[in-house]
Amino acid sequence: MGADGTAGIKNLDLKKQTYIIAQDQSTCTVYGMPKAIAMTGLVSEVVPLKDIAEQITKNVGVH
């Protein structure tokens, strides 16, 4: 738990334009991974857990 996804996000961002959605701190049990990715500056949007699925759908063009 922590920053294990950060290297993958950085690598993905180097290869193609990526829209990153992170969970907000107020809805996290542990804010480790979303915080680590937010600190990279690569996060496009920070939303509550309940809104993540809707934002994914919105950003991949499925309505």
MOPAC internal coordinates of N, CA, C and O (Angstrom, degrees):
PM7 1SCF
backbone

  N    0.0000 0     0.00 0     0.00 0    0    0    0
  C    1.4473 1     0.00 0     0.00 0    1    0    0
  C    1.5253 1   108.19 1     0.00 0    2    1    0
  O    1.2310 1   120.79 1   -49.21 1    3    2    1
  N    1.2928 1   116.10 1   130.79 1    3    2    1
  C    1.4487 1   118.97 1  -179.98 1    5    3    2
  C    1.5052 1   111.42 1   145.14 1    6    5    3
  O    1.2310 1   120.83 1    69.04 1    7    6    5
  N    1.3344 1   116.02 1  -110.96 1    7    6    5
  C    1.4629 1   120.87 1  -172.86 1    9    7    6
  C    1.5203 1   113.02 1  -110.15 1   10    9    7
  O    1.2310 1   119.42 1  -157.61 1   11   10    9
  N    1.3259 1   118.71 1    22.39 1   11   10    9
  C    1.4650 1   119.73 1  -174.29 1   13   11   10
  C    1.5236 1   114.07 1   -66.56 1   14   13   11
  O    1.2310 1   118.75 1   157.89 1   15   14   13
  N    1.3191 1   119.99 1   -22.11 1   15   14   13
  C    1.4555 1   121.33 1   177.97 1   17   15   14
  C    1.5202 1   113.96 1   -90.11 1   18   17   15
  O    1.2310 1   120.33 1   167.53 1   19   18   17
  N    1.3123 1   116.97 1   -12.47 1   19   18   17
  C    1.4595 1   121.16 1  -174.29 1   21   19   18
  C    1.5240 1   112.70 1   -62.92 1   22   21   19
  O    1.2310 1   119.55 1   136.12 1   23   22   21
  N    1.3041 1   118.47 1   -43.88 1   23   22   21
  C    1.4684 1   121.18 1   179.58 1   25   23   22
  C    1.5283 1   110.62 1   -61.40 1   26   25   23
  O    1.2310 1   120.21 1   140.24 1   27   26   25
  N    1.3176 1   117.20 1   -39.76 1   27   26   25
  C    1.4592 1   120.96 1   178.97 1   29   27   26
  C    1.5159 1   112.21 1   -65.20 1   30   29   27
  O    1.2310 1   120.54 1   137.96 1   31   30   29
  N    1.3246 1   116.58 1   -42.04 1   31   30   29
  C    1.4700 1   120.46 1   178.32 1   33   31   30
  C    1.5246 1   110.23 1   -64.59 1   34   33   31
  O    1.2310 1   120.22 1   137.43 1   35   34   33
  N    1.3202 1   117.18 1   -42.57 1   35   34   33
  C    1.4724 1   120.49 1   178.66 1   37   35   34
  C    1.5224 1   110.37 1   -61.62 1   38   37   35
  O    1.2310 1   120.08 1   135.55 1   39   38   37
  N    1.3132 1   117.45 1   -44.45 1   39   38   37
  C    1.4590 1   122.29 1  -179.88 1   41   39   38
  C    1.5285 1   110.87 1   -64.37 1   42   41   39
  O    1.2310 1   120.31 1   135.75 1   43   42   41
  N    1.3110 1   117.02 1   -44.25 1   43   42   41
  C    1.4614 1   121.24 1   178.22 1   45   43   42
  C    1.5245 1   110.77 1   -61.25 1   46   45   43
  O    1.2310 1   120.44 1   137.60 1   47   46   45
  N    1.3273 1   116.76 1   -42.40 1   47   46   45
  C    1.4620 1   120.95 1  -179.12 1   49   47   46
  C    1.5274 1   111.80 1   -64.78 1   50   49   47
  O    1.2310 1   119.91 1   149.93 1   51   50   49
  N    1.3139 1   117.77 1   -30.07 1   51   50   49
  C    1.4683 1   120.84 1   177.45 1   53   51   50
  C    1.5233 1   111.72 1   -68.68 1   54   53   51
  O    1.2310 1   120.38 1   151.14 1   55   54   53
  N    1.3183 1   116.88 1   -28.86 1   55   54   53
  C    1.4539 1   121.66 1  -173.72 1   57   55   54
  C    1.5341 1   113.90 1   -92.38 1   58   57   55
  O    1.2310 1   120.17 1   151.57 1   59   58   57
  N    1.3281 1   117.29 1   -28.43 1   59   58   57
  C    1.4632 1   119.60 1  -179.62 1   61   59   58
  C    1.5197 1   110.14 1  -159.59 1   62   61   59
  O    1.2310 1   121.06 1   -20.02 1   63   62   61
  N    1.3251 1   115.59 1   159.98 1   63   62   61
  C    1.4553 1   120.38 1   176.81 1   65   63   62
  C    1.5228 1   108.20 1   -64.26 1   66   65   63
  O    1.2310 1   120.62 1   -50.74 1   67   66   65
  N    1.3030 1   116.43 1   129.26 1   67   66   65
  C    1.4531 1   121.37 1  -173.74 1   69   67   66
  C    1.5251 1   110.25 1  -129.85 1   70   69   67
  O    1.2310 1   120.45 1   -43.12 1   71   70   69
  N    1.3191 1   116.75 1   136.88 1   71   70   69
  C    1.4642 1   122.14 1   175.06 1   73   71   70
  C    1.5212 1   107.00 1  -102.15 1   74   73   71
  O    1.2310 1   120.42 1   -66.19 1   75   74   73
  N    1.3180 1   116.80 1   113.81 1   75   74   73
  C    1.4633 1   122.20 1  -174.72 1   77   75   74
  C    1.5203 1   109.83 1  -103.87 1   78   77   75
  O    1.2310 1   120.55 1   -54.91 1   79   78   77
  N    1.3234 1   116.55 1   125.09 1   79   78   77
  C    1.4580 1   122.74 1   175.64 1   81   79   78
  C    1.5217 1   107.62 1  -111.99 1   82   81   79
  O    1.2310 1   120.89 1   -53.66 1   83   82   81
  N    1.3371 1   115.90 1   126.34 1   83   82   81
  C    1.4652 1   120.66 1   179.52 1   85   83   82
  C    1.5277 1   109.60 1  -117.48 1   86   85   83
  O    1.2310 1   121.09 1   -30.17 1   87   86   85
  N    1.3094 1   115.51 1   149.83 1   87   86   85
  C    1.4590 1   121.33 1   176.56 1   89   87   86
  C    1.5260 1   109.11 1   -75.35 1   90   89   87
  O    1.2310 1   120.45 1   -38.64 1   91   90   89
  N    1.3265 1   116.75 1   141.36 1   91   90   89
  C    1.4621 1   120.14 1   179.80 1   93   91   90
  C    1.5299 1   111.12 1   -76.24 1   94   93   91
  O    1.2310 1   121.43 1   -21.16 1   95   94   93
  N    1.3093 1   114.87 1   158.84 1   95   94   93
  C    1.4642 1   120.88 1  -175.78 1   97   95   94
  C    1.5267 1   112.54 1   -63.25 1   98   97   95
  O    1.2310 1   119.96 1   142.85 1   99   98   97
  N    1.3207 1   117.68 1   -37.15 1   99   98   97
  C    1.4657 1   120.18 1  -174.33 1  101   99   98
  C    1.5280 1   113.49 1   -65.90 1  102  101   99
  O    1.2310 1   119.73 1   157.66 1  103  102  101
  N    1.3340 1   118.12 1   -22.34 1  103  102  101
  C    1.4696 1   119.62 1   179.80 1  105  103  102
  C    1.5242 1   113.11 1  -105.64 1  106  105  103
  O    1.2310 1   120.00 1  -173.22 1  107  106  105
  N    1.3237 1   117.61 1     6.78 1  107  106  105
  C    1.4716 1   121.73 1   178.31 1  109  107  106
  C    1.5187 1   110.88 1   -91.65 1  110  109  107
  O    1.2310 1   120.72 1   -39.76 1  111  110  109
  N    1.3208 1   116.24 1   140.24 1  111  110  109
  C    1.4502 1   120.32 1   169.52 1  113  111  110
  C    1.5207 1   108.67 1   -72.99 1  114  113  111
  O    1.2310 1   121.19 1   135.99 1  115  114  113
  N    1.3301 1   115.34 1   -44.01 1  115  114  113
  C    1.4653 1   123.02 1   174.82 1  117  115  114
  C    1.5182 1   106.01 1  -130.68 1  118  117  115
  O    1.2310 1   119.88 1   -54.64 1  119  118  117
  N    1.3148 1   117.84 1   125.36 1  119  118  117
  C    1.4605 1   122.01 1  -174.08 1  121  119  118
  C    1.5269 1   112.78 1   -89.45 1  122  121  119
  O    1.2310 1   118.94 1  -162.87 1  123  122  121
  N    1.3047 1   119.62 1    17.13 1  123  122  121
  C    1.4608 1   122.70 1  -174.65 1  125  123  122
  C    1.5146 1   116.06 1   -59.97 1  126  125  123
  O    1.2310 1   119.83 1   117.88 1  127  126  125
  N    1.3315 1   117.93 1   -62.12 1  127  126  125
  C    1.4700 1   120.25 1  -175.50 1  129  127  126
  C    1.5214 1   113.13 1   -67.20 1  130  129  127
  O    1.2310 1   118.77 1   132.77 1  131  130  129
  N    1.3420 1   119.95 1   -47.23 1  131  130  129
  C    1.4619 1   117.66 1   178.10 1  133  131  130
  C    1.5405 1   112.36 1   -61.18 1  134  133  131
  O    1.2310 1   120.45 1   143.29 1  135  134  133
  N    1.3120 1   116.75 1   -36.71 1  135  134  133
  C    1.4676 1   120.86 1   178.82 1  137  135  134
  C    1.5251 1   110.68 1   -65.29 1  138  137  135
  O    1.2310 1   120.28 1   136.01 1  139  138  137
  N    1.3223 1   117.08 1   -43.99 1  139  138  137
  C    1.4681 1   121.02 1  -178.99 1  141  139  138
  C    1.5244 1   110.73 1   -60.74 1  142  141  139
  O    1.2310 1   120.13 1   137.96 1  143  142  141
  N    1.3123 1   117.35 1   -42.04 1  143  142  141
  C    1.4596 1   120.38 1   179.49 1  145  143  142
  C    1.5325 1   110.53 1   -72.18 1  146  145  143
  O    1.2310 1   120.14 1   140.31 1  147  146  145
  N    1.3322 1   117.33 1   -39.69 1  147  146  145
  C    1.4670 1   120.21 1   177.97 1  149  147  146
  C    1.5302 1   110.96 1   -59.53 1  150  149  147
  O    1.2310 1   120.52 1   144.18 1  151  150  149
  N    1.3069 1   116.61 1   -35.82 1  151  150  149
  C    1.4685 1   120.62 1  -178.98 1  153  151  150
  C    1.5317 1   112.56 1   -68.44 1  154  153  151
  O    1.2310 1   119.50 1   163.53 1  155  154  153
  N    1.3146 1   118.55 1   -16.47 1  155  154  153
  C    1.4694 1   120.93 1   177.98 1  157  155  154
  C    1.5231 1   111.74 1   -76.37 1  158  157  155
  O    1.2310 1   120.58 1   160.97 1  159  158  157
  N    1.3309 1   116.49 1   -19.03 1  159  158  157
  C    1.4549 1   120.38 1  -175.83 1  161  159  158
  C    1.5208 1   113.26 1    81.97 1  162  161  159
  O    1.2310 1   119.91 1  -173.62 1  163  162  161
  N    1.3202 1   117.78 1     6.38 1  163  162  161
  C    1.4606 1   121.73 1  -177.66 1  165  163  162
  C    1.5283 1   113.64 1   -92.28 1  166  165  163
  O    1.2310 1   119.79 1   173.99 1  167  166  165
  N    1.3204 1   118.01 1    -6.01 1  167  166  165
  C    1.4635 1   121.28 1  -176.93 1  169  167  166
  C    1.5233 1   110.37 1   -73.82 1  170  169  167
  O    1.2310 1   120.90 1   -52.04 1  171  170  169
  N    1.3101 1   115.88 1   127.96 1  171  170  169
  C    1.4602 1   122.24 1   179.01 1  173  171  170
  C    1.5200 1   111.76 1   -84.61 1  174  173  171
  O    1.2310 1   120.90 1   148.43 1  175  174  173
  N    1.3331 1   115.88 1   -31.57 1  175  174  173
  C    1.4602 1   120.85 1  -173.48 1  177  175  174
  C    1.5253 1   109.63 1  -156.55 1  178  177  175
  O    1.2310 1   120.42 1   -38.64 1  179  178  177
  N    1.3225 1   116.81 1   141.36 1  179  178  177
  C    1.4656 1   123.13 1   175.92 1  181  179  178
  C    1.5233 1   106.92 1  -120.20 1  182  181  179
  O    1.2310 1   120.87 1   -56.65 1  183  182  181
  N    1.3331 1   115.94 1   123.35 1  183  182  181
  C    1.4655 1   120.02 1  -176.25 1  185  183  182
  C    1.5253 1   110.69 1  -137.86 1  186  185  183
  O    1.2310 1   120.12 1   -19.70 1  187  186  185
  N    1.3392 1   117.38 1   160.30 1  187  186  185
  C    1.4643 1   120.57 1   173.71 1  189  187  186
  C    1.5316 1   110.60 1   -64.33 1  190  189  187
  O    1.2310 1   120.66 1   -25.75 1  191  190  189
  N    1.3042 1   116.35 1   154.25 1  191  190  189
  C    1.4632 1   121.95 1  -179.03 1  193  191  190
  C    1.5232 1   111.93 1   -50.65 1  194  193  191
  O    1.2310 1   119.68 1   136.85 1  195  194  193
  N    1.3184 1   118.21 1   -43.15 1  195  194  193
  C    1.4701 1   121.81 1  -176.56 1  197  195  194
  C    1.5240 1   112.81 1   -63.70 1  198  197  195
  O    1.2310 1   119.65 1   162.67 1  199  198  197
  N    1.3242 1   118.27 1   -17.33 1  199  198  197
  C    1.4646 1   121.94 1  -176.94 1  201  199  198
  C    1.5290 1   114.15 1  -102.27 1  202  201  199
  O    1.2310 1   119.69 1   175.66 1  203  202  201
  N    1.3117 1   118.20 1    -4.34 1  203  202  201
  C    1.4671 1   120.39 1  -174.89 1  205  203  202
  C    1.5237 1   112.12 1   -63.44 1  206  205  203
  O    1.2310 1   119.58 1   131.86 1  207  206  205
  N    1.3242 1   118.40 1   -48.14 1  207  206  205
  C    1.4738 1   120.54 1  -178.86 1  209  207  206
  C    1.5275 1   110.97 1   -59.14 1  210  209  207
  O    1.2310 1   120.28 1   137.28 1  211  210  209
  N    1.3247 1   117.07 1   -42.72 1  211  210  209
  C    1.4631 1   120.96 1   179.12 1  213  211  210
  C    1.5327 1   111.09 1   -61.94 1  214  213  211
  O    1.2310 1   120.13 1   139.22 1  215  214  213
  N    1.3205 1   117.36 1   -40.78 1  215  214  213
  C    1.4612 1   121.02 1  -179.21 1  217  215  214
  C    1.5269 1   111.56 1   -70.50 1  218  217  215
  O    1.2310 1   120.22 1   144.73 1  219  218  217
  N    1.3180 1   117.19 1   -35.27 1  219  218  217
  C    1.4649 1   120.07 1   175.37 1  221  219  218
  C    1.5269 1   108.98 1   -62.27 1  222  221  219
  O    1.2310 1   120.62 1   130.35 1  223  222  221
  N    1.3244 1   116.42 1   -49.65 1  223  222  221
  C    1.4649 1   120.91 1   179.39 1  225  223  222
  C    1.5230 1   110.86 1   -57.99 1  226  225  223
  O    1.2310 1   120.25 1   134.62 1  227  226  225
  N    1.3154 1   117.14 1   -45.38 1  227  226  225
  C    1.4553 1   122.32 1  -179.51 1  229  227  226
  C    1.5328 1   111.56 1   -61.25 1  230  229  227
  O    1.2310 1   120.57 1   140.99 1  231  230  229
  N    1.3188 1   116.52 1   -39.01 1  231  230  229
  C    1.4606 1   120.22 1  -173.71 1  233  231  230
  C    1.5214 1   115.13 1   -88.43 1  234  233  231
  O    1.2310 1   120.08 1   172.43 1  235  234  233
  N    1.3294 1   117.45 1    -7.57 1  235  234  233
  C    1.4749 1   118.84 1   173.24 1  237  235  234
  C    1.5224 1   110.35 1  -104.79 1  238  237  235
  O    1.2310 1   120.51 1  -176.62 1  239  238  237
  N    1.3240 1   116.63 1     3.38 1  239  238  237
  C    1.4517 1   120.97 1   173.62 1  241  239  238
  C    1.5084 1   115.85 1    83.05 1  242  241  239
  O    1.2310 1   119.65 1  -163.51 1  243  242  241
  N    1.3222 1   118.28 1    16.49 1  243  242  241
  C    1.4577 1   121.65 1   178.25 1  245  243  242
  C    1.5337 1   107.55 1  -100.79 1  246  245  243
  O    1.2310 1   120.61 1   -53.57 1  247  246  245
  N    1.3178 1   116.44 1   126.43 1  247  246  245
  C    1.4766 1   119.44 1  -177.93 1  249  247  246
  C    1.4967 1   110.55 1  -122.71 1  250  249  247
  O    1.2310 1   120.10 1   180.00 1  251  250  249

